[in-house]
Amino acid sequence: MNDIDVSIVIPAYQAAATIGACIEGVRTQRYPQSRREIIVVDDGSRDATAEIARSYAGVTVISQPNAGAAAARNRGWREAKGTWVAFLDSDCVPSRNWLTALLDAVSPKPDGAPPLLGAAGKTLGLDSAGSEAAQFADLIGSLDAERYLSHPRWPFAPSCNLMYRRAALAACEGFDERFVTYEACDLHTRLRETDPGAFAYVARAVVWHRHRSSWQAYWKQQVAYGVGYAQFTRRHGSDVRWSLNAEMRAWCDTAALGVRAALGGTHRTPNERLVHRGQFVKSLAQRVGFDSAYWSKVERNRWSV
């Protein structure tokens, strides 16, 4: 009989500065230690990520050549013993009731409904003061799972605060490792096609996330998001239509955001001006990333098989 209820999988790359706090947050969960396990997958880090993780008793550390977050998460859940697999990013710190809240939400119901597919919690910014980029991410709710899960066609939850049944992950073979980003949306889409279980949003399952601390880092992240969305569009091309007209409209929308940001305005609050600047940076970076991938012959061939 398996005594492990949940496996916490933490993919980590160049995370020496944050992995310790993340592990400490998991180790101090109120959920019984004997019924959970912690798995850190070091994705080819060149810093001390793996050494720091191994310094904690009871933490399983798996090292692999750098293959990306999707591959690291797959490696983790495949090694997991738990009925449930909870994903947490290495730059996150969970609240002490995080696991309990998630597992309470997916506990069997007396009405005979199918078991839940999974659950996701609320993610808030950590140490955002002093960084405009991080404050902008807070202001727009950049990791707001409740908002993402309300999407009428493509609901999903960010993978920094997310839990699925291990059996469901195995049935669909987990994350598609071809994705640079957007692998969580693709996974949730495929899971919903094959699993009848509902998916819960749990506001009490709080995780604090360190947003990108500079505009340069934020730009790089958003370019990657644009690449991932282009890949998602290629992967689900029969349902996600794109054309030159759509491309032109997207660039016009970005230009409008740029004009709004440039005009400023003394009647606006500092937060409003920050949001307007940040939305332009976000939109422009994502357009650059999207175009670099969507119109690429290499990417077109990658998703044609």
Stockholm file with secondary structure:
# STOCKHOLM 1.0

chainA/1-305         MNDIDVSIVIPAYQAAATIGACIEGVRTQRYPQSRREIIVVDDGSRDATAEIARSYAGVTVISQPNAGAAAARNRGWREAKGTWVAFLDSDCVPSRNWLTALLDAVSPKPDGAPPLLGAAGKTLGLDSAGSEAAQFADLIGSLDAERYLSHPRWPFAPSCNLMYRRAALAACEGFDERFVTYEACDLHTRLRETDPGAFAYVARAVVWHRHRSSWQAYWKQQVAYGVGYAQFTRRHGSDVRWSLNAEMRAWCDTAALGVRAALGGTHRTPNERLVHRGQFVKSLAQRVGFDSAYWSKVERNRWSV
#=GR chainA/1-305 SS CCCCCEEEEEEESSCTTTHHHHHHHHHTCSSCGGGEEEEEEEESCSSSHHHHHHTSTTEEEEEECCCCHHHHHHHHHHHCCSSEEEEECTTEEECTTHHHHHHHHTSCCTTCCCCCCEEEEEEEESSCTTCHHHHHHHHTTTTCHHHHHTCSSSCCCCTTEEEEEHHHHHHTTSSCTTCSSCHHHHHHHHHHHHCCCCEEEEEEEEEEECCCSSHHHHHHHHHHHHHHHHHHHHHTTTTSCCCHHHHHHHHHHHHHHHHHHHHCCTTSCHHHHHHHHHHHHHHHHHHHHHHHHHTCHHHHHHTTC
#=GC SS_cons         CCCCCEEEEEEESSCTTTHHHHHHHHHTCSSCGGGEEEEEEEESCSSSHHHHHHTSTTEEEEEECCCCHHHHHHHHHHHCCSSEEEEECTTEEECTTHHHHHHHHTSCCTTCCCCCCEEEEEEEESSCTTCHHHHHHHHTTTTCHHHHHTCSSSCCCCTTEEEEEHHHHHHTTSSCTTCSSCHHHHHHHHHHHHCCCCEEEEEEEEEEECCCSSHHHHHHHHHHHHHHHHHHHHHTTTTSCCCHHHHHHHHHHHHHHHHHHHHCCTTSCHHHHHHHHHHHHHHHHHHHHHHHHHTCHHHHHHTTC
//
